[in-house]
Amino acid sequence: MYAPAAATNAEREGDFVSRHVPVLVDEIVDMLVTRPGAVFVDLTLNGGGHARAFLRVLPADNAYIGLDRDRKALDRARSVLAGFGDRVRYVYGNFADSAELLADYRGRAANVLLDLGLSADQIADPARGFSFTVDGPLDMRADTSAGVTAATVVNTLLEDELADVFYRFGEERSAKAIASAITKARRTVPIATTSDLVEILAGVAPGVGRRHPATRVFQALRIYVNDELGALETGLPAAVDLLAPGGRIFIISYHSLEDRIAKERFRRAVDEGLLELVQKRVIKPSREEISVNPAARSARLRAAERL
Ligand SMILES: C[S@@+](CC[C@H](N)C(=O)[O-])C[C@H]1O[C@@H](n2cnc3c(N)ncnc32)[C@H](O)[C@@H]1O
């Protein structure tokens, strides 16, 4: 099983050592298209965890194009992947815009990767406000230079709108009660931090089993703030357009809302004669992988080949 080597000096950014472990690496490596002179397009580069693993096994003349909408993550990738020199090109932007951003690579990619969601490094960074376990400003924007923060969302949306966000993007059964508690609390003082929100939620929503009561609300806000499902709906067909004939697309999702879109889009592309599934069934991490990287437990991989 893939185990990331300890970070070398070239892979450290100052004192920063990544806590993100790329998932399902061996499973993807087994399916990679390896051709001389090929292009790999990674639409969710982050700190370059998958990139580092794939660059090691791809032919040395393959180029690796890494895109992300988080500038801080791209900077980390630059440092981690420095040893691969000009084989790697870095692109800042949203993969929903990849038809324009990556127009030069249309029809040229041997492999395309979408590893959705957030990395452990983004979640653990208190300044980003993604985690209910660390106190920080309630921001949640993947691209901190654009859009509205989660604090603005919880302080300004109408009660019904908030309930809709929690229900649609968090599948939260207590959505109405939570929205009501939030609108009541914000009348006294605006909600500014992750802890402010967690305190309100703890009073309303029971956790299920070992799940923290804030899990679904934080997921819903993050999806809403970053329009994650909209980006996937637009980005997936654009990602398929990047593939050369025989090229393969890999999508890793972490919750059922994303996986549903991936499954449906793949089915449509198969019906249209654009793609063929590489594996009929969704691929899950092995028990062994989950035991060393519990964050991998919800990962689901789908792979398809361009006809
Ligand atoms: C799970 S992490 C990827 C981890 C990476 N594969 C690795 O092994 O290091 C997901 C990354 O996708 C980025 N991302 C999510 N949605 C995006 C979008 N619509 N456009 C561009 N980047 C996006 C996030 O900023 C994050 O860096």
The ligand as an SDF file (V2000), in Angstrom:
LIG
                    3D

 27 29  0  0  0  0  0  0  0  0999 V2000
   -8.9850   16.6020   -1.1860 C   0  0  0  0  0  0  0  0  0  0  0  0
   -8.0420   18.0060   -1.6650 S   0  0  0  0  0  0  0  0  0  0  0  0
   -6.9700   17.3310   -2.8860 C   0  0  0  0  0  0  0  0  0  0  0  0
   -5.7750   16.6630   -2.3060 C   0  0  0  0  0  0  0  0  0  0  0  0
   -4.7120   16.3070   -3.3290 C   0  0  0  0  0  0  0  0  0  0  0  0
   -5.2110   15.3260   -4.2760 N   0  0  0  0  0  0  0  0  0  0  0  0
   -3.5040   15.7820   -2.6090 C   0  0  0  0  0  0  0  0  0  0  0  0
   -3.3090   14.5480   -2.5980 O   0  0  0  0  0  0  0  0  0  0  0  0
   -2.7570   16.5680   -2.0430 O   0  0  0  0  0  0  0  0  0  0  0  0
   -9.1540   18.9030   -2.6630 C   0  0  0  0  0  0  0  0  0  0  0  0
   -8.5640   20.1480   -3.2780 C   0  0  0  0  0  0  0  0  0  0  0  0
   -9.4450   20.5630   -4.3140 O   0  0  0  0  0  0  0  0  0  0  0  0
   -9.5390   21.9690   -4.2970 C   0  0  0  0  0  0  0  0  0  0  0  0
  -10.8220   22.2910   -4.9100 N   0  0  0  0  0  0  0  0  0  0  0  0
  -12.0650   21.9320   -4.4830 C   0  0  0  0  0  0  0  0  0  0  0  0
  -12.9900   22.3970   -5.3230 N   0  0  0  0  0  0  0  0  0  0  0  0
  -12.3300   23.0610   -6.3040 C   0  0  0  0  0  0  0  0  0  0  0  0
  -12.7440   23.7640   -7.4720 C   0  0  0  0  0  0  0  0  0  0  0  0
  -14.0360   23.8770   -7.7890 N   0  0  0  0  0  0  0  0  0  0  0  0
  -11.7940   24.3050   -8.2680 N   0  0  0  0  0  0  0  0  0  0  0  0
  -10.4730   24.1820   -7.9500 C   0  0  0  0  0  0  0  0  0  0  0  0
  -10.0270   23.5630   -6.8550 N   0  0  0  0  0  0  0  0  0  0  0  0
  -10.9420   22.9880   -6.0460 C   0  0  0  0  0  0  0  0  0  0  0  0
   -9.4500   22.3470   -2.8370 C   0  0  0  0  0  0  0  0  0  0  0  0
   -9.0230   23.6940   -2.6930 O   0  0  0  0  0  0  0  0  0  0  0  0
   -8.4160   21.3250   -2.3370 C   0  0  0  0  0  0  0  0  0  0  0  0
   -7.1390   21.8650   -2.4170 O   0  0  0  0  0  0  0  0  0  0  0  0
  1  2  1  0
  2  3  1  0
  2 10  1  0
  3  4  1  0
  4  5  1  0
  5  6  1  0
  5  7  1  0
  7  8  2  0
  7  9  1  0
 10 11  1  0
 11 12  1  0
 11 26  1  0
 12 13  1  0
 13 14  1  0
 13 24  1  0
 14 15  1  0
 14 23  1  0
 15 16  2  0
 16 17  1  0
 17 18  1  0
 17 23  2  0
 18 19  1  0
 18 20  2  0
 20 21  1  0
 21 22  2  0
 22 23  1  0
 24 25  1  0
 24 26  1  0
 26 27  1  0
M  CHG  2   2   1   9  -1
M  END
$$$$
